[in-house]
Amino acid sequence: MSSDMLSDNVERFCKKHQVNKFIPRDFRRTFKTLAGQLKITKEIRDRIQHHALHDVSSVHDDRYDYSEE
């Protein structure tokens, strides 16, 4: 899906549901909160959102890509 198409769909959704202000970060924040309520660990939530993990194990040892998760 192109960014223009996504933008158009989001704009249409906001108008339909009377959402005044929307930024993409809202999706990320909502996901992080709801996934936590579902007991998904913070590590997995961070990986899903491509947050950098800076501990030695994550940087050098763990080569699994977690795509399926």
C-alpha positions in Angstrom: 0.0 0.0 0.0 1.4 3.4 -1.0 1.8 6.1 1.6 -0.7 8.3 -0.3 -3.3 5.5 -0.3 -2.7 5.0 3.5 -3.0 8.7 4.1 -6.2 8.9 2.2 -7.7 6.0 4.1 -6.7 7.4 7.4 -8.2 10.8 6.5 -11.5 9.1 5.4 -11.7 7.1 8.6 -11.1 10.2 10.7 -13.8 12.1 8.9 -16.3 9.2 9.2 -15.7 8.7 12.9 -15.2 12.4 13.7 -11.6 12.1 14.9 -10.2 15.6 15.2 -6.5 15.0 15.5 -4.5 11.9 14.5 -0.8 11.2 14.2 0.8 7.9 13.3 2.3 7.7 16.8 -1.2 7.1 18.1 -1.2 3.6 16.5 2.1 2.8 18.1 1.1 4.0 21.5 -2.3 2.2 21.4 -0.6 -1.0 20.2 2.0 -0.8 23.0 -0.7 -0.3 25.6 -3.2 -3.0 24.3 -0.4 -5.6 23.8 0.7 -5.0 27.4 -2.8 -5.7 28.5 -2.7 -9.0 26.5 0.5 -9.9 28.5 2.8 -9.6 25.6 6.2 -9.0 27.1 7.9 -5.6 26.7 10.8 -7.2 24.8 8.4 -8.7 22.2 6.5 -5.4 21.9 9.8 -3.5 21.4 10.9 -6.0 18.8 7.6 -5.6 16.9 8.0 -1.8 16.9 11.7 -2.2 15.9 13.0 -0.5 19.0 16.8 -0.8 19.3 18.0 -3.2 22.0 21.3 -2.2 23.3 22.3 -4.9 25.7 25.2 -7.1 24.8 23.1 -10.2 24.2 20.8 -8.4 21.8 23.5 -6.7 19.8 26.0 -9.6 19.5 24.4 -12.9 20.4 20.7 -13.0 19.5 20.5 -13.4 15.7 16.9 -14.6 15.5 14.7 -12.1 13.6 11.4 -12.7 15.5 9.4 -12.1 12.2 6.8 -14.7 13.1 6.2 -13.3 16.5 
